[in-house]
Amino acid sequence: MKVLAEAEANAAISVLHALGLGKGCSIGIDLKVLVRLVSEPQDVKEDLHSLLDSVEIIWSEAGLPLPDNFGWQIVSNVPMGQGLKSSSAISCAAIKALNIATWTGLNESEIIDLSVSSQRHAGCTVTGSMDDSWASISPGWKLVDPSQPAKYSILIEGEIKEDYCVFIILRGKRSNEINSQKFNDQLTIFERSLSSLSNGSVFHAMSANGMAVAAATDDDEALRICNNVIANGALSAAITGSGPAISVVCFKQDKALIEEVLSRTQYEIIESSFQESDLAEMIK
C-alpha cells in the first residue's frame, strides 16, 4: 500500500456560535488531524458520520478528478463529537490531500467551500461550519458570514499575538439535541459577544458566547465551571461549539493555578495552545 498524499488540519474552539446571530467565529488550536490518501480501500473507524464518503461525492460533483483506486486513513488527537470542530478538520485535511494527489491547485477558499458542502451532505453540522473550516486551516480568528461563498465570507479578522495556555475540559460526547429557538432566545447575550469581538476583545466574546450557549442548551454545570475558573484568574472559559467540551484560556504565568482549579472538576483535561501562522513557526 502506498501513500498517495497526506495533509493536516487542526481543531478549533468557538468565539461566536453561528446559530446565535447567523455569523460565526472560531479559532484554531494545536490539536491535529492527519488524513492520508492511500492506494487501497480502508476501514476508517474514526469517520463516525461517513464524512469521507461525502467528501468524495462533493469532490466529484464539483467536476474534480479522483484517483482510480484509493482509500483513507485518519490519525488524530482531536476528541470527536465534543465541539472541537473535528468534522471540519477531517474534511479540510481530506480535501487538502485530494488537492495534492490530483494536482488540482485549489486555493484556501475553494477548500473551505468543499469542506462546508461535505459536512452539510454528511449531516454533521447545524450551521455549515464555515467559520470552523476557516479555523481548521488558517491561524487567527475570522468572523464569518456562512451565507456567502468562502471567498467573500470573512467580515473581520484578527490574530492572537501573545502566548497563552489553552485548556480543554472534556465532558463526554454530546447528548442534548440542539434547539435553534433556544439559541434565538439568547439573542442579547450573543449580541454582547459580537460587540466584544468587533472591538477586538476576543476572550470577552468567547466567554459571553459560552454563557449564551450554556443557557441555550440548559447546561448549568458549564456555567458553574466557567464562572469558577474565571474567578480564579482565567481570561476566558466557555463551552465550545454546541458542547459539551469547555475551553479555558489563561496567561502562561497562571498555568499552575488554573491547572489546580481544573483538577477539581474530575474531568479529563487537555492542554493546548493557539494555532500559529507558518511565518511565526519559521521565526522560531
C-alpha positions in Angstrom: 0.0 0.0 0.0 1.3 3.4 -1.0 0.6 6.8 0.5 -0.7 9.0 -2.4 -0.9 12.2 -0.4 -1.4 13.4 3.2 -2.5 16.6 4.8 -3.1 18.1 8.2 -5.8 20.4 9.7 -6.3 21.4 13.3 -9.0 21.5 15.9 -10.6 24.8 16.9 -12.7 26.4 19.7 -15.6 28.8 19.4 -15.6 32.5 19.8 -19.2 33.1 18.4 -21.7 30.3 17.6 -23.2 30.9 14.2 -26.6 29.7 15.3 -27.0 32.7 17.5 -26.8 35.6 15.0 -26.1 33.9 11.7 -22.4 34.9 11.9 -19.7 32.6 13.4 -16.2 32.8 14.6 -13.7 30.1 15.7 -10.0 30.0 16.4 -7.6 27.1 15.7 -5.8 25.3 18.5 -2.8 22.9 18.3 -4.6 19.6 18.2 -4.2 17.9 14.8 -5.9 15.6 12.3 -3.8 13.9 9.7 -5.6 12.4 6.7 -3.8 10.1 4.3 -5.0 9.2 0.9 -3.7 5.7 0.3 -3.7 3.3 -2.7 -6.1 0.7 -1.2 -9.6 0.9 0.4 -9.5 1.1 4.2 -11.9 0.7 7.1 -11.9 4.1 8.8 -13.4 3.7 12.2 -12.8 7.3 13.2 -15.2 8.5 10.4 -18.3 8.4 12.5 -20.5 10.4 10.1 -19.2 8.8 6.8 -17.8 12.2 6.2 -15.1 10.9 3.8 -17.8 9.4 1.6 -19.4 12.9 1.4 -16.0 14.4 0.6 -15.7 12.1 -2.4 -19.3 12.8 -3.5 -18.9 16.6 -3.3 -15.5 16.5 -4.9 -16.9 14.5 -7.9 -19.9 16.8 -8.2 -17.5 19.7 -8.5 -16.1 18.1 -11.6 -12.7 17.3 -9.9 -10.8 14.1 -10.6 -10.5 11.2 -8.1 -7.7 8.6 -8.2 -8.7 5.3 -9.8 -8.1 3.2 -6.6 -7.7 4.8 -3.2 -8.7 4.7 0.5 -8.4 6.8 3.6 -6.6 6.8 6.9 -7.1 9.2 9.8 -4.6 9.9 12.6 -6.0 12.3 15.1 -5.6 13.6 18.7 -8.8 15.6 18.4 -11.7 14.3 20.6 -14.7 13.7 18.4 -18.2 15.0 19.0 -17.4 17.5 21.8 -17.4 20.8 20.0 -13.8 20.9 18.9 -14.5 21.0 15.2 -13.2 17.5 14.4 -15.5 17.2 11.3 -14.2 20.5 9.9 -10.6 19.3 10.5 -11.2 15.9 8.9 -13.0 17.3 5.8 -10.4 20.1 5.3 -7.5 17.7 5.6 -9.1 15.1 3.3 -9.7 17.8 0.6 -6.2 19.1 1.0 -4.9 15.6 0.5 -7.0 15.2 -2.7 -5.8 18.6 -3.8 -2.2 17.4 -3.5 -2.7 13.9 -5.0 -4.6 15.2 -8.1 -2.6 18.4 -8.7 -5.9 20.3 -8.7 -4.5 23.6 -7.4 -7.4 24.7 -5.1 -6.9 27.8 -3.0 -8.0 28.1 0.6 -11.5 29.5 0.0 -12.2 26.7 -2.5 -11.1 24.1 0.0 -13.4 25.8 2.6 -16.4 25.7 0.2 -15.9 22.0 -0.4 -15.5 21.3 3.3 -18.7 23.1 4.1 -20.6 21.3 1.4 -19.2 17.9 2.5 -20.2 18.5 6.2 -23.7 19.5 5.1 -24.0 16.5 2.9 -22.9 14.2 5.8 -25.4 15.9 8.1 -22.8 16.6 10.8 -23.2 20.3 11.1 -26.1 22.6 12.2 -24.6 25.9 10.9 -22.5 24.8 7.9 -19.3 25.2 9.9 -17.7 27.7 7.6 -16.0 29.5 10.5 -14.8 26.2 11.9 -13.4 25.2 8.5 -11.5 28.5 8.2 -10.1 28.0 11.7 -9.0 24.4 10.8 -6.6 25.6 8.1 -5.6 29.2 8.9 -4.3 31.0 12.1 -6.0 33.8 14.0 -9.8 34.4 14.2 -12.3 35.3 11.5 -15.8 36.5 11.9 -17.6 34.7 9.0 -20.9 35.1 7.3 -21.7 31.4 6.3 -24.4 32.5 3.8 -21.7 33.8 1.5 -19.1 31.8 -0.5 -15.9 31.4 1.5 -14.1 33.9 -0.7 -16.4 36.7 0.4 -17.4 35.3 3.8 -14.8 37.0 6.1 -16.3 40.1 7.8 -13.4 40.9 10.2 -10.3 39.0 11.3 -7.5 39.3 13.8 -4.6 37.5 15.4 -3.7 36.2 18.8 -0.3 37.9 19.3 0.6 36.8 22.8 1.5 33.3 24.1 -1.4 31.8 26.1 -2.3 28.4 27.5 -5.5 26.8 26.3 -7.1 24.0 28.3 -9.9 21.8 27.1 -12.2 20.2 29.7 -13.6 17.0 28.1 -17.1 16.1 29.5 -18.0 13.2 27.2 -19.9 13.2 23.9 -22.8 15.5 23.2 -26.2 14.1 24.3 -28.6 17.1 24.1 -30.5 17.9 20.9 -29.8 21.4 19.6 -32.9 23.6 19.5 -32.4 26.7 17.3 -35.3 28.5 19.1 -33.4 28.3 22.4 -30.4 29.9 20.7 -32.7 32.7 19.4 -33.9 33.3 23.0 -30.3 34.2 23.9 -30.0 36.9 21.3 -29.0 39.6 23.7 -26.0 37.7 25.0 -24.9 36.7 21.5 -25.1 40.4 20.6 -22.8 41.2 23.5 -20.3 38.6 22.3 -20.4 40.0 18.8 -19.9 43.6 20.1 -16.8 42.4 22.1 -15.4 40.7 19.1 -16.0 43.7 16.9 -13.9 45.7 19.4 -11.1 43.1 19.3 -12.0 41.7 22.8 -11.8 38.0 21.7 -11.7 36.5 25.1 -14.7 38.5 26.4 -16.5 37.5 23.2 -15.7 33.9 23.9 -17.0 34.0 27.5 -20.2 35.7 26.5 -20.8 33.3 23.7 -20.3 30.4 26.2 -22.9 31.9 28.5 -25.4 32.1 25.7 -24.7 28.5 24.5 -24.9 27.2 28.1 -28.3 28.9 28.5 -29.5 27.6 25.1 -28.5 24.0 26.0 -29.6 24.1 29.6 -26.0 23.4 30.7 -25.9 24.7 34.3 -22.8 22.7 35.1 -20.9 24.5 32.4 -21.8 27.9 33.8 -20.6 26.9 37.3 -17.3 25.6 35.9 -16.7 28.6 33.8 -17.6 31.2 36.5 -15.3 29.4 38.9 -12.3 29.3 36.6 -12.7 32.9 35.6 -13.0 33.9 39.3 -9.6 32.2 39.8 -7.8 34.1 37.1 -8.6 32.6 33.6 -9.0 35.1 30.8 -11.9 33.2 29.4 -13.9 30.0 29.9 -16.7 28.8 27.7 -18.5 26.0 26.0 -17.0 25.4 22.6 -19.3 24.6 19.7 -22.6 23.2 21.0 -20.6 21.5 23.8 -20.1 19.8 25.9 -16.3 20.5 25.9 -15.2 23.7 27.7 -12.3 25.8 26.5 -10.2 27.8 29.1 -7.6 30.4 28.2 -5.1 31.9 30.6 -1.7 33.6 30.8 1.2 31.2 30.9 2.2 32.6 34.3 -1.2 31.5 35.7 -1.0 28.0 34.2 -0.3 26.1 37.5 -3.1 27.9 39.4 -5.6 27.2 36.6 -4.5 23.5 36.4 -5.2 23.2 40.1 -8.7 24.6 39.7 -9.4 22.4 36.7 -8.2 19.3 38.5 -11.1 19.7 40.9 -13.7 19.2 38.1 -12.7 15.5 37.9 -12.9 15.6 34.1 -10.1 14.8 31.7 -8.1 18.0 30.8 -6.1 18.5 27.6 -3.5 21.3 27.4 -3.0 23.0 24.1 -2.2 26.4 22.5 -3.5 28.6 19.8 -2.5 27.6 16.2 0.3 29.7 14.9 0.9 31.0 11.4 3.6 29.4 9.2 5.6 32.7 9.5 5.6 32.6 13.3 6.8 29.0 13.2 9.5 29.9 10.8 10.8 32.7 13.0 11.2 30.2 15.9 
